[in-house]
Amino acid sequence: MLIDKAMTTIKITTELRDRLSRVAAAYGGATPAETPQRLVDEHDAHAVLAAYERLRGDEQEWASYREEVRLTDNAAGDWLRRMISL
């Protein structure tokens, strides 16, 4: 939902407007403003997943990443371990 955000207008072809309307319907009736936002969000999510796939392609970098995640997750979970031990 877009609330309290600066708005602008863009010129698009009627064909693209109609295509966006069909996509909005597929999103369960998203508004014309929400539809491009969802499309951009999906694009960004796909880009992140593609970056992970590239990282997995380099065994050494992937192992380094996994170790860093393990250390970060352990540090982030310290509060939980303290709560459980009380």
HTML snippet that shows the backbone in 3Dmol.js (N, CA, C, O; Angstrom):
<script src="https://3Dmol.org/build/3Dmol-min.js"></script>
<div id="view" style="width:600px;height:400px;position:relative"></div>
<script>
const pdb = `
ATOM      1  N   MET A   1       0.844  -1.172   0.000  1.00  0.00           N
ATOM      2  CA  MET A   1       0.000   0.000   0.000  1.00  0.00           C
ATOM      3  C   MET A   1       0.890   1.236   0.000  1.00  0.00           C
ATOM      4  O   MET A   1       1.840   1.327   0.778  1.00  0.00           O
ATOM      5  N   LEU A   2       0.586   2.165  -0.857  1.00  0.00           N
ATOM      6  CA  LEU A   2       1.361   3.385  -0.956  1.00  0.00           C
ATOM      7  C   LEU A   2       0.647   4.504  -0.212  1.00  0.00           C
ATOM      8  O   LEU A   2      -0.397   4.992  -0.646  1.00  0.00           O
ATOM      9  N   ILE A   3       1.221   4.895   0.900  1.00  0.00           N
ATOM     10  CA  ILE A   3       0.628   5.949   1.718  1.00  0.00           C
ATOM     11  C   ILE A   3       1.710   6.972   2.030  1.00  0.00           C
ATOM     12  O   ILE A   3       2.852   6.610   2.314  1.00  0.00           O
ATOM     13  N   ASP A   4       1.353   8.239   1.976  1.00  0.00           N
ATOM     14  CA  ASP A   4       2.265   9.321   2.334  1.00  0.00           C
ATOM     15  C   ASP A   4       3.583   9.264   1.577  1.00  0.00           C
ATOM     16  O   ASP A   4       4.641   9.506   2.158  1.00  0.00           O
ATOM     17  N   LYS A   5       3.530   8.951   0.302  1.00  0.00           N
ATOM     18  CA  LYS A   5       4.728   8.962  -0.531  1.00  0.00           C
ATOM     19  C   LYS A   5       4.509   9.975  -1.635  1.00  0.00           C
ATOM     20  O   LYS A   5       3.390  10.157  -2.115  1.00  0.00           O
ATOM     21  N   ALA A   6       5.581  10.630  -2.032  1.00  0.00           N
ATOM     22  CA  ALA A   6       5.478  11.571  -3.137  1.00  0.00           C
ATOM     23  C   ALA A   6       5.069  10.815  -4.395  1.00  0.00           C
ATOM     24  O   ALA A   6       5.543   9.706  -4.641  1.00  0.00           O
ATOM     25  N   MET A   7       4.203  11.404  -5.176  1.00  0.00           N
ATOM     26  CA  MET A   7       3.697  10.745  -6.374  1.00  0.00           C
ATOM     27  C   MET A   7       4.088  11.558  -7.598  1.00  0.00           C
ATOM     28  O   MET A   7       4.332  12.762  -7.523  1.00  0.00           O
ATOM     29  N   THR A   8       4.137  10.872  -8.709  1.00  0.00           N
ATOM     30  CA  THR A   8       4.389  11.515  -9.989  1.00  0.00           C
ATOM     31  C   THR A   8       3.601  10.767 -11.047  1.00  0.00           C
ATOM     32  O   THR A   8       2.986   9.740 -10.757  1.00  0.00           O
ATOM     33  N   THR A   9       3.615  11.264 -12.245  1.00  0.00           N
ATOM     34  CA  THR A   9       2.946  10.567 -13.336  1.00  0.00           C
ATOM     35  C   THR A   9       3.993  10.192 -14.378  1.00  0.00           C
ATOM     36  O   THR A   9       5.018  10.859 -14.523  1.00  0.00           O
ATOM     37  N   ILE A  10       3.713   9.124 -15.090  1.00  0.00           N
ATOM     38  CA  ILE A  10       4.560   8.728 -16.211  1.00  0.00           C
ATOM     39  C   ILE A  10       3.656   8.458 -17.401  1.00  0.00           C
ATOM     40  O   ILE A  10       2.498   8.072 -17.243  1.00  0.00           O
ATOM     41  N   LYS A  11       4.193   8.664 -18.579  1.00  0.00           N
ATOM     42  CA  LYS A  11       3.430   8.382 -19.789  1.00  0.00           C
ATOM     43  C   LYS A  11       3.812   6.994 -20.267  1.00  0.00           C
ATOM     44  O   LYS A  11       4.986   6.687 -20.477  1.00  0.00           O
ATOM     45  N   ILE A  12       2.799   6.167 -20.434  1.00  0.00           N
ATOM     46  CA  ILE A  12       3.001   4.820 -20.956  1.00  0.00           C
ATOM     47  C   ILE A  12       1.998   4.603 -22.076  1.00  0.00           C
ATOM     48  O   ILE A  12       0.988   5.299 -22.176  1.00  0.00           O
ATOM     49  N   THR A  13       2.294   3.641 -22.897  1.00  0.00           N
ATOM     50  CA  THR A  13       1.360   3.338 -23.986  1.00  0.00           C
ATOM     51  C   THR A  13       0.100   2.709 -23.405  1.00  0.00           C
ATOM     52  O   THR A  13       0.111   2.168 -22.299  1.00  0.00           O
ATOM     53  N   THR A  14      -0.976   2.789 -24.162  1.00  0.00           N
ATOM     54  CA  THR A  14      -2.206   2.143 -23.699  1.00  0.00           C
ATOM     55  C   THR A  14      -2.015   0.630 -23.634  1.00  0.00           C
ATOM     56  O   THR A  14      -2.603  -0.041 -22.786  1.00  0.00           O
ATOM     57  N   GLU A  15      -1.192   0.101 -24.534  1.00  0.00           N
ATOM     58  CA  GLU A  15      -0.917  -1.335 -24.497  1.00  0.00           C
ATOM     59  C   GLU A  15      -0.245  -1.727 -23.171  1.00  0.00           C
ATOM     60  O   GLU A  15      -0.619  -2.722 -22.552  1.00  0.00           O
ATOM     61  N   LEU A  16       0.739  -0.942 -22.748  1.00  0.00           N
ATOM     62  CA  LEU A  16       1.400  -1.244 -21.482  1.00  0.00           C
ATOM     63  C   LEU A  16       0.449  -1.048 -20.309  1.00  0.00           C
ATOM     64  O   LEU A  16       0.467  -1.831 -19.359  1.00  0.00           O
ATOM     65  N   ARG A  17      -0.377  -0.016 -20.368  1.00  0.00           N
ATOM     66  CA  ARG A  17      -1.376   0.200 -19.307  1.00  0.00           C
ATOM     67  C   ARG A  17      -2.288  -1.016 -19.182  1.00  0.00           C
ATOM     68  O   ARG A  17      -2.592  -1.466 -18.077  1.00  0.00           O
ATOM     69  N   ASP A  18      -2.721  -1.543 -20.327  1.00  0.00           N
ATOM     70  CA  ASP A  18      -3.599  -2.710 -20.315  1.00  0.00           C
ATOM     71  C   ASP A  18      -2.873  -3.940 -19.772  1.00  0.00           C
ATOM     72  O   ASP A  18      -3.457  -4.738 -19.038  1.00  0.00           O
ATOM     73  N   ARG A  19      -1.614  -4.088 -20.131  1.00  0.00           N
ATOM     74  CA  ARG A  19      -0.834  -5.212 -19.607  1.00  0.00           C
ATOM     75  C   ARG A  19      -0.671  -5.091 -18.090  1.00  0.00           C
ATOM     76  O   ARG A  19      -0.783  -6.080 -17.366  1.00  0.00           O
ATOM     77  N   LEU A  20      -0.404  -3.868 -17.615  1.00  0.00           N
ATOM     78  CA  LEU A  20      -0.289  -3.659 -16.166  1.00  0.00           C
ATOM     79  C   LEU A  20      -1.607  -3.972 -15.469  1.00  0.00           C
ATOM     80  O   LEU A  20      -1.612  -4.498 -14.356  1.00  0.00           O
ATOM     81  N   SER A  21      -2.708  -3.657 -16.108  1.00  0.00           N
ATOM     82  CA  SER A  21      -4.017  -3.972 -15.525  1.00  0.00           C
ATOM     83  C   SER A  21      -4.207  -5.476 -15.392  1.00  0.00           C
ATOM     84  O   SER A  21      -4.753  -5.954 -14.398  1.00  0.00           O
ATOM     85  N   ARG A  22      -3.752  -6.222 -16.399  1.00  0.00           N
ATOM     86  CA  ARG A  22      -3.862  -7.689 -16.321  1.00  0.00           C
ATOM     87  C   ARG A  22      -2.963  -8.238 -15.214  1.00  0.00           C
ATOM     88  O   ARG A  22      -3.349  -9.158 -14.493  1.00  0.00           O
ATOM     89  N   VAL A  23      -1.774  -7.676 -15.087  1.00  0.00           N
ATOM     90  CA  VAL A  23      -0.883  -8.112 -14.010  1.00  0.00           C
ATOM     91  C   VAL A  23      -1.495  -7.762 -12.657  1.00  0.00           C
ATOM     92  O   VAL A  23      -1.425  -8.556 -11.719  1.00  0.00           O
ATOM     93  N   ALA A  24      -2.090  -6.586 -12.556  1.00  0.00           N
ATOM     94  CA  ALA A  24      -2.746  -6.176 -11.307  1.00  0.00           C
ATOM     95  C   ALA A  24      -3.836  -7.161 -10.929  1.00  0.00           C
ATOM     96  O   ALA A  24      -3.987  -7.508  -9.757  1.00  0.00           O
ATOM     97  N   ALA A  25      -4.592  -7.610 -11.911  1.00  0.00           N
ATOM     98  CA  ALA A  25      -5.646  -8.592 -11.640  1.00  0.00           C
ATOM     99  C   ALA A  25      -5.039  -9.898 -11.135  1.00  0.00           C
ATOM    100  O   ALA A  25      -5.585 -10.539 -10.237  1.00  0.00           O
ATOM    101  N   ALA A  26      -3.904 -10.286 -11.718  1.00  0.00           N
ATOM    102  CA  ALA A  26      -3.234 -11.516 -11.270  1.00  0.00           C
ATOM    103  C   ALA A  26      -2.704 -11.371  -9.854  1.00  0.00           C
ATOM    104  O   ALA A  26      -2.577 -12.363  -9.136  1.00  0.00           O
ATOM    105  N   TYR A  27      -2.396 -10.153  -9.445  1.00  0.00           N
ATOM    106  CA  TYR A  27      -1.957  -9.884  -8.078  1.00  0.00           C
ATOM    107  C   TYR A  27      -3.139  -9.750  -7.125  1.00  0.00           C
ATOM    108  O   TYR A  27      -2.974  -9.294  -5.993  1.00  0.00           O
ATOM    109  N   GLY A  28      -4.280 -10.127  -7.555  1.00  0.00           N
ATOM    110  CA  GLY A  28      -5.444 -10.074  -6.682  1.00  0.00           C
ATOM    111  C   GLY A  28      -6.083  -8.703  -6.619  1.00  0.00           C
ATOM    112  O   GLY A  28      -6.691  -8.346  -5.610  1.00  0.00           O
ATOM    113  N   GLY A  29      -5.954  -7.936  -7.680  1.00  0.00           N
ATOM    114  CA  GLY A  29      -6.598  -6.628  -7.718  1.00  0.00           C
ATOM    115  C   GLY A  29      -5.735  -5.521  -7.164  1.00  0.00           C
ATOM    116  O   GLY A  29      -6.248  -4.579  -6.559  1.00  0.00           O
ATOM    117  N   ALA A  30      -4.430  -5.617  -7.361  1.00  0.00           N
ATOM    118  CA  ALA A  30      -3.537  -4.546  -6.907  1.00  0.00           C
ATOM    119  C   ALA A  30      -3.891  -3.254  -7.634  1.00  0.00           C
ATOM    120  O   ALA A  30      -4.446  -3.276  -8.733  1.00  0.00           O
ATOM    121  N   THR A  31      -3.567  -2.146  -7.014  1.00  0.00           N
ATOM    122  CA  THR A  31      -3.832  -0.853  -7.645  1.00  0.00           C
ATOM    123  C   THR A  31      -2.807  -0.607  -8.750  1.00  0.00           C
ATOM    124  O   THR A  31      -1.771  -1.270  -8.804  1.00  0.00           O
ATOM    125  N   PRO A  32      -3.103   0.352  -9.631  1.00  0.00           N
ATOM    126  CA  PRO A  32      -2.122   0.685 -10.667  1.00  0.00           C
ATOM    127  C   PRO A  32      -0.774   1.140 -10.083  1.00  0.00           C
ATOM    128  O   PRO A  32       0.266   0.918 -10.702  1.00  0.00           O
ATOM    129  N   ALA A  33      -0.779   1.754  -8.933  1.00  0.00           N
ATOM    130  CA  ALA A  33       0.479   2.177  -8.301  1.00  0.00           C
ATOM    131  C   ALA A  33       1.210   1.003  -7.652  1.00  0.00           C
ATOM    132  O   ALA A  33       2.440   0.969  -7.642  1.00  0.00           O
ATOM    133  N   GLU A  34       0.470   0.054  -7.119  1.00  0.00           N
ATOM    134  CA  GLU A  34       1.096  -1.095  -6.443  1.00  0.00           C
ATOM    135  C   GLU A  34       1.719  -2.076  -7.425  1.00  0.00           C
ATOM    136  O   GLU A  34       2.711  -2.732  -7.106  1.00  0.00           O
ATOM    137  N   THR A  35       1.143  -2.178  -8.614  1.00  0.00           N
ATOM    138  CA  THR A  35       1.600  -3.185  -9.573  1.00  0.00           C
ATOM    139  C   THR A  35       3.055  -2.978  -9.994  1.00  0.00           C
ATOM    140  O   THR A  35       3.837  -3.924  -9.905  1.00  0.00           O
ATOM    141  N   PRO A  36       3.459  -1.780 -10.453  1.00  0.00           N
ATOM    142  CA  PRO A  36       4.880  -1.610 -10.791  1.00  0.00           C
ATOM    143  C   PRO A  36       5.787  -1.821  -9.572  1.00  0.00           C
ATOM    144  O   PRO A  36       6.895  -2.341  -9.706  1.00  0.00           O
ATOM    145  N   GLN A  37       5.320  -1.419  -8.390  1.00  0.00           N
ATOM    146  CA  GLN A  37       6.134  -1.624  -7.187  1.00  0.00           C
ATOM    147  C   GLN A  37       6.364  -3.112  -6.947  1.00  0.00           C
ATOM    148  O   GLN A  37       7.479  -3.524  -6.625  1.00  0.00           O
ATOM    149  N   ARG A  38       5.328  -3.910  -7.101  1.00  0.00           N
ATOM    150  CA  ARG A  38       5.479  -5.358  -6.931  1.00  0.00           C
ATOM    151  C   ARG A  38       6.405  -5.941  -7.985  1.00  0.00           C
ATOM    152  O   ARG A  38       7.217  -6.816  -7.685  1.00  0.00           O
ATOM    153  N   LEU A  39       6.286  -5.458  -9.225  1.00  0.00           N
ATOM    154  CA  LEU A  39       7.156  -5.952 -10.285  1.00  0.00           C
ATOM    155  C   LEU A  39       8.621  -5.618  -9.994  1.00  0.00           C
ATOM    156  O   LEU A  39       9.500  -6.455 -10.197  1.00  0.00           O
ATOM    157  N   VAL A  40       8.881  -4.409  -9.524  1.00  0.00           N
ATOM    158  CA  VAL A  40      10.250  -4.014  -9.182  1.00  0.00           C
ATOM    159  C   VAL A  40      10.748  -4.829  -7.990  1.00  0.00           C
ATOM    160  O   VAL A  40      11.904  -5.253  -7.975  1.00  0.00           O
ATOM    161  N   ASP A  41       9.892  -5.052  -6.990  1.00  0.00           N
ATOM    162  CA  ASP A  41      10.273  -5.873  -5.837  1.00  0.00           C
ATOM    163  C   ASP A  41      10.630  -7.292  -6.273  1.00  0.00           C
ATOM    164  O   ASP A  41      11.610  -7.864  -5.794  1.00  0.00           O
ATOM    165  N   GLU A  42       9.838  -7.857  -7.179  1.00  0.00           N
ATOM    166  CA  GLU A  42      10.129  -9.200  -7.688  1.00  0.00           C
ATOM    167  C   GLU A  42      11.448  -9.215  -8.453  1.00  0.00           C
ATOM    168  O   GLU A  42      12.239 -10.150  -8.324  1.00  0.00           O
ATOM    169  N   HIS A  43      11.679  -8.184  -9.242  1.00  0.00           N
ATOM    170  CA  HIS A  43      12.941  -8.081  -9.981  1.00  0.00           C
ATOM    171  C   HIS A  43      14.121  -8.060  -9.002  1.00  0.00           C
ATOM    172  O   HIS A  43      15.109  -8.768  -9.196  1.00  0.00           O
ATOM    173  N   ASP A  44      14.009  -7.248  -7.959  1.00  0.00           N
ATOM    174  CA  ASP A  44      15.076  -7.160  -6.967  1.00  0.00           C
ATOM    175  C   ASP A  44      15.304  -8.503  -6.274  1.00  0.00           C
ATOM    176  O   ASP A  44      16.447  -8.896  -6.044  1.00  0.00           O
ATOM    177  N   ALA A  45      14.232  -9.200  -5.945  1.00  0.00           N
ATOM    178  CA  ALA A  45      14.362 -10.509  -5.291  1.00  0.00           C
ATOM    179  C   ALA A  45      15.056 -11.503  -6.218  1.00  0.00           C
ATOM    180  O   ALA A  45      15.902 -12.279  -5.773  1.00  0.00           O
ATOM    181  N   HIS A  46      14.706 -11.484  -7.493  1.00  0.00           N
ATOM    182  CA  HIS A  46      15.371 -12.373  -8.456  1.00  0.00           C
ATOM    183  C   HIS A  46      16.856 -12.038  -8.574  1.00  0.00           C
ATOM    184  O   HIS A  46      17.684 -12.937  -8.715  1.00  0.00           O
ATOM    185  N   ALA A  47      17.194 -10.761  -8.517  1.00  0.00           N
ATOM    186  CA  ALA A  47      18.595 -10.350  -8.603  1.00  0.00           C
ATOM    187  C   ALA A  47      19.383 -10.870  -7.401  1.00  0.00           C
ATOM    188  O   ALA A  47      20.525 -11.306  -7.549  1.00  0.00           O
ATOM    189  N   VAL A  48      18.784 -10.827  -6.226  1.00  0.00           N
ATOM    190  CA  VAL A  48      19.441 -11.346  -5.022  1.00  0.00           C
ATOM    191  C   VAL A  48      19.659 -12.849  -5.153  1.00  0.00           C
ATOM    192  O   VAL A  48      20.744 -13.350  -4.855  1.00  0.00           O
ATOM    193  N   LEU A  49      18.639 -13.563  -5.597  1.00  0.00           N
ATOM    194  CA  LEU A  49      18.771 -15.015  -5.767  1.00  0.00           C
ATOM    195  C   LEU A  49      19.841 -15.357  -6.799  1.00  0.00           C
ATOM    196  O   LEU A  49      20.591 -16.317  -6.618  1.00  0.00           O
ATOM    197  N   ALA A  50      19.918 -14.581  -7.878  1.00  0.00           N
ATOM    198  CA  ALA A  50      20.949 -14.809  -8.893  1.00  0.00           C
ATOM    199  C   ALA A  50      22.337 -14.561  -8.321  1.00  0.00           C
ATOM    200  O   ALA A  50      23.285 -15.267  -8.664  1.00  0.00           O
ATOM    201  N   ALA A  51      22.462 -13.558  -7.447  1.00  0.00           N
ATOM    202  CA  ALA A  51      23.761 -13.289  -6.817  1.00  0.00           C
ATOM    203  C   ALA A  51      24.177 -14.452  -5.924  1.00  0.00           C
ATOM    204  O   ALA A  51      25.351 -14.821  -5.898  1.00  0.00           O
ATOM    205  N   TYR A  52      23.224 -15.035  -5.188  1.00  0.00           N
ATOM    206  CA  TYR A  52      23.539 -16.206  -4.373  1.00  0.00           C
ATOM    207  C   TYR A  52      23.986 -17.380  -5.255  1.00  0.00           C
ATOM    208  O   TYR A  52      24.908 -18.112  -4.895  1.00  0.00           O
ATOM    209  N   GLU A  53      23.336 -17.555  -6.397  1.00  0.00           N
ATOM    210  CA  GLU A  53      23.719 -18.637  -7.304  1.00  0.00           C
ATOM    211  C   GLU A  53      25.139 -18.432  -7.820  1.00  0.00           C
ATOM    212  O   GLU A  53      25.907 -19.389  -7.924  1.00  0.00           O
ATOM    213  N   ARG A  54      25.492 -17.187  -8.143  1.00  0.00           N
ATOM    214  CA  ARG A  54      26.866 -16.909  -8.578  1.00  0.00           C
ATOM    215  C   ARG A  54      27.846 -17.196  -7.447  1.00  0.00           C
ATOM    216  O   ARG A  54      28.921 -17.749  -7.680  1.00  0.00           O
ATOM    217  N   LEU A  55      27.480 -16.825  -6.230  1.00  0.00           N
ATOM    218  CA  LEU A  55      28.342 -17.071  -5.078  1.00  0.00           C
ATOM    219  C   LEU A  55      28.527 -18.569  -4.857  1.00  0.00           C
ATOM    220  O   LEU A  55      29.631 -19.021  -4.553  1.00  0.00           O
ATOM    221  N   ARG A  56      27.460 -19.331  -5.006  1.00  0.00           N
ATOM    222  CA  ARG A  56      27.548 -20.791  -4.854  1.00  0.00           C
ATOM    223  C   ARG A  56      28.471 -21.415  -5.895  1.00  0.00           C
ATOM    224  O   ARG A  56      29.021 -22.493  -5.671  1.00  0.00           O
ATOM    225  N   GLY A  57      28.639 -20.752  -7.014  1.00  0.00           N
ATOM    226  CA  GLY A  57      29.495 -21.259  -8.072  1.00  0.00           C
ATOM    227  C   GLY A  57      30.975 -21.225  -7.725  1.00  0.00           C
ATOM    228  O   GLY A  57      31.782 -21.880  -8.384  1.00  0.00           O
ATOM    229  N   ASP A  58      31.336 -20.472  -6.703  1.00  0.00           N
ATOM    230  CA  ASP A  58      32.725 -20.387  -6.248  1.00  0.00           C
ATOM    231  C   ASP A  58      32.796 -21.057  -4.875  1.00  0.00           C
ATOM    232  O   ASP A  58      32.407 -20.472  -3.864  1.00  0.00           O
ATOM    233  N   GLU A  59      33.301 -22.296  -4.859  1.00  0.00           N
ATOM    234  CA  GLU A  59      33.277 -23.080  -3.616  1.00  0.00           C
ATOM    235  C   GLU A  59      33.947 -22.370  -2.449  1.00  0.00           C
ATOM    236  O   GLU A  59      33.432 -22.398  -1.331  1.00  0.00           O
ATOM    237  N   GLN A  60      35.078 -21.741  -2.689  1.00  0.00           N
ATOM    238  CA  GLN A  60      35.807 -21.071  -1.611  1.00  0.00           C
ATOM    239  C   GLN A  60      35.020 -19.875  -1.068  1.00  0.00           C
ATOM    240  O   GLN A  60      34.912 -19.694   0.145  1.00  0.00           O
ATOM    241  N   GLU A  61      34.476 -19.065  -1.973  1.00  0.00           N
ATOM    242  CA  GLU A  61      33.678 -17.910  -1.526  1.00  0.00           C
ATOM    243  C   GLU A  61      32.406 -18.357  -0.832  1.00  0.00           C
ATOM    244  O   GLU A  61      31.996 -17.743   0.153  1.00  0.00           O
ATOM    245  N   TRP A  62      31.771 -19.413  -1.325  1.00  0.00           N
ATOM    246  CA  TRP A  62      30.551 -19.924  -0.709  1.00  0.00           C
ATOM    247  C   TRP A  62      30.853 -20.436   0.703  1.00  0.00           C
ATOM    248  O   TRP A  62      30.085 -20.177   1.629  1.00  0.00           O
ATOM    249  N   ALA A  63      31.956 -21.154   0.875  1.00  0.00           N
ATOM    250  CA  ALA A  63      32.337 -21.651   2.200  1.00  0.00           C
ATOM    251  C   ALA A  63      32.621 -20.483   3.146  1.00  0.00           C
ATOM    252  O   ALA A  63      32.243 -20.521   4.317  1.00  0.00           O
ATOM    253  N   SER A  64      33.282 -19.455   2.635  1.00  0.00           N
ATOM    254  CA  SER A  64      33.564 -18.274   3.454  1.00  0.00           C
ATOM    255  C   SER A  64      32.264 -17.589   3.872  1.00  0.00           C
ATOM    256  O   SER A  64      32.109 -17.189   5.026  1.00  0.00           O
ATOM    257  N   TYR A  65      31.338 -17.456   2.933  1.00  0.00           N
ATOM    258  CA  TYR A  65      30.035 -16.851   3.235  1.00  0.00           C
ATOM    259  C   TYR A  65      29.296 -17.658   4.294  1.00  0.00           C
ATOM    260  O   TYR A  65      28.750 -17.097   5.244  1.00  0.00           O
ATOM    261  N   ARG A  66      29.281 -18.982   4.123  1.00  0.00           N
ATOM    262  CA  ARG A  66      28.577 -19.847   5.075  1.00  0.00           C
ATOM    263  C   ARG A  66      29.177 -19.729   6.481  1.00  0.00           C
ATOM    264  O   ARG A  66      28.445 -19.723   7.470  1.00  0.00           O
ATOM    265  N   GLU A  67      30.490 -19.638   6.564  1.00  0.00           N
ATOM    266  CA  GLU A  67      31.136 -19.486   7.868  1.00  0.00           C
ATOM    267  C   GLU A  67      30.755 -18.141   8.489  1.00  0.00           C
ATOM    268  O   GLU A  67      30.477 -18.062   9.685  1.00  0.00           O
ATOM    269  N   GLU A  68      30.744 -17.095   7.679  1.00  0.00           N
ATOM    270  CA  GLU A  68      30.358 -15.778   8.181  1.00  0.00           C
ATOM    271  C   GLU A  68      28.912 -15.788   8.675  1.00  0.00           C
ATOM    272  O   GLU A  68      28.602 -15.195   9.708  1.00  0.00           O
ATOM    273  N   VAL A  69      28.039 -16.453   7.945  1.00  0.00           N
ATOM    274  CA  VAL A  69      26.640 -16.559   8.360  1.00  0.00           C
ATOM    275  C   VAL A  69      26.542 -17.315   9.678  1.00  0.00           C
ATOM    276  O   VAL A  69      25.785 -16.926  10.567  1.00  0.00           O
ATOM    277  N   ARG A  70      27.303 -18.389   9.805  1.00  0.00           N
ATOM    278  CA  ARG A  70      27.281 -19.177  11.046  1.00  0.00           C
ATOM    279  C   ARG A  70      27.693 -18.311  12.227  1.00  0.00           C
ATOM    280  O   ARG A  70      27.049 -18.336  13.275  1.00  0.00           O
ATOM    281  N   LEU A  71      28.767 -17.545  12.058  1.00  0.00           N
ATOM    282  CA  LEU A  71      29.238 -16.678  13.145  1.00  0.00           C
ATOM    283  C   LEU A  71      28.219 -15.599  13.473  1.00  0.00           C
ATOM    284  O   LEU A  71      27.971 -15.306  14.643  1.00  0.00           O
ATOM    285  N   THR A  72      27.630 -15.008  12.443  1.00  0.00           N
ATOM    286  CA  THR A  72      26.632 -13.957  12.662  1.00  0.00           C
ATOM    287  C   THR A  72      25.397 -14.526  13.340  1.00  0.00           C
ATOM    288  O   THR A  72      24.867 -13.928  14.277  1.00  0.00           O
ATOM    289  N   ASP A  73      24.937 -15.678  12.870  1.00  0.00           N
ATOM    290  CA  ASP A  73      23.768 -16.302  13.475  1.00  0.00           C
ATOM    291  C   ASP A  73      24.026 -16.663  14.928  1.00  0.00           C
ATOM    292  O   ASP A  73      23.150 -16.502  15.778  1.00  0.00           O
ATOM    293  N   ASN A  74      25.224 -17.150  15.212  1.00  0.00           N
ATOM    294  CA  ASN A  74      25.557 -17.478  16.601  1.00  0.00           C
ATOM    295  C   ASN A  74      25.527 -16.231  17.468  1.00  0.00           C
ATOM    296  O   ASN A  74      24.972 -16.251  18.567  1.00  0.00           O
ATOM    297  N   ALA A  75      26.117 -15.148  16.985  1.00  0.00           N
ATOM    298  CA  ALA A  75      26.132 -13.904  17.756  1.00  0.00           C
ATOM    299  C   ALA A  75      24.715 -13.361  17.928  1.00  0.00           C
ATOM    300  O   ALA A  75      24.355 -12.893  19.008  1.00  0.00           O
ATOM    301  N   ALA A  76      23.920 -13.423  16.877  1.00  0.00           N
ATOM    302  CA  ALA A  76      22.549 -12.912  16.946  1.00  0.00           C
ATOM    303  C   ALA A  76      21.689 -13.740  17.891  1.00  0.00           C
ATOM    304  O   ALA A  76      20.728 -13.224  18.462  1.00  0.00           O
ATOM    305  N   GLY A  77      22.020 -15.013  18.064  1.00  0.00           N
ATOM    306  CA  GLY A  77      21.221 -15.880  18.924  1.00  0.00           C
ATOM    307  C   GLY A  77      21.688 -15.922  20.365  1.00  0.00           C
ATOM    308  O   GLY A  77      21.108 -16.639  21.180  1.00  0.00           O
ATOM    309  N   ASP A  78      22.738 -15.159  20.700  1.00  0.00           N
ATOM    310  CA  ASP A  78      23.255 -15.178  22.066  1.00  0.00           C
ATOM    311  C   ASP A  78      22.189 -14.837  23.097  1.00  0.00           C
ATOM    312  O   ASP A  78      22.135 -15.466  24.153  1.00  0.00           O
ATOM    313  N   TRP A  79      21.347 -13.863  22.814  1.00  0.00           N
ATOM    314  CA  TRP A  79      20.315 -13.464  23.769  1.00  0.00           C
ATOM    315  C   TRP A  79      19.367 -14.623  24.035  1.00  0.00           C
ATOM    316  O   TRP A  79      18.909 -14.806  25.163  1.00  0.00           O
ATOM    317  N   LEU A  80      19.069 -15.411  22.998  1.00  0.00           N
ATOM    318  CA  LEU A  80      18.150 -16.527  23.166  1.00  0.00           C
ATOM    319  C   LEU A  80      18.763 -17.594  24.065  1.00  0.00           C
ATOM    320  O   LEU A  80      18.094 -18.134  24.946  1.00  0.00           O
ATOM    321  N   ARG A  81      20.035 -17.892  23.836  1.00  0.00           N
ATOM    322  CA  ARG A  81      20.688 -18.895  24.696  1.00  0.00           C
ATOM    323  C   ARG A  81      20.713 -18.434  26.151  1.00  0.00           C
ATOM    324  O   ARG A  81      20.541 -19.245  27.061  1.00  0.00           O
ATOM    325  N   ARG A  82      20.927 -17.141  26.375  1.00  0.00           N
ATOM    326  CA  ARG A  82      20.908 -16.625  27.757  1.00  0.00           C
ATOM    327  C   ARG A  82      19.520 -16.754  28.367  1.00  0.00           C
ATOM    328  O   ARG A  82      19.393 -17.095  29.543  1.00  0.00           O
ATOM    329  N   MET A  83      18.479 -16.486  27.586  1.00  0.00           N
ATOM    330  CA  MET A  83      17.115 -16.576  28.099  1.00  0.00           C
ATOM    331  C   MET A  83      16.754 -18.034  28.444  1.00  0.00           C
ATOM    332  O   MET A  83      16.095 -18.301  29.449  1.00  0.00           O
ATOM    333  N   ILE A  84      17.192 -18.950  27.606  1.00  0.00           N
ATOM    334  CA  ILE A  84      16.875 -20.370  27.830  1.00  0.00           C
ATOM    335  C   ILE A  84      17.573 -20.869  29.083  1.00  0.00           C
ATOM    336  O   ILE A  84      17.021 -21.701  29.803  1.00  0.00           O
ATOM    337  N   SER A  85      18.787 -20.374  29.362  1.00  0.00           N
ATOM    338  CA  SER A  85      19.528 -20.862  30.525  1.00  0.00           C
ATOM    339  C   SER A  85      19.000 -20.285  31.847  1.00  0.00           C
ATOM    340  O   SER A  85      19.379 -20.766  32.915  1.00  0.00           O
ATOM    341  N   LEU A  86      18.148 -19.282  31.794  1.00  0.00           N
ATOM    342  CA  LEU A  86      17.626 -18.689  33.048  1.00  0.00           C
ATOM    343  C   LEU A  86      16.643 -19.575  33.720  1.00  0.00           C
ATOM    344  O   LEU A  86      16.117 -19.223  34.776  1.00  0.00           O
TER     345      LEU A  86
END
`;
const viewer = $3Dmol.createViewer("view");
viewer.addModel(pdb, "pdb");
viewer.setStyle({}, {cartoon: {color: "spectrum"}});
viewer.zoomTo();
viewer.render();
</script>
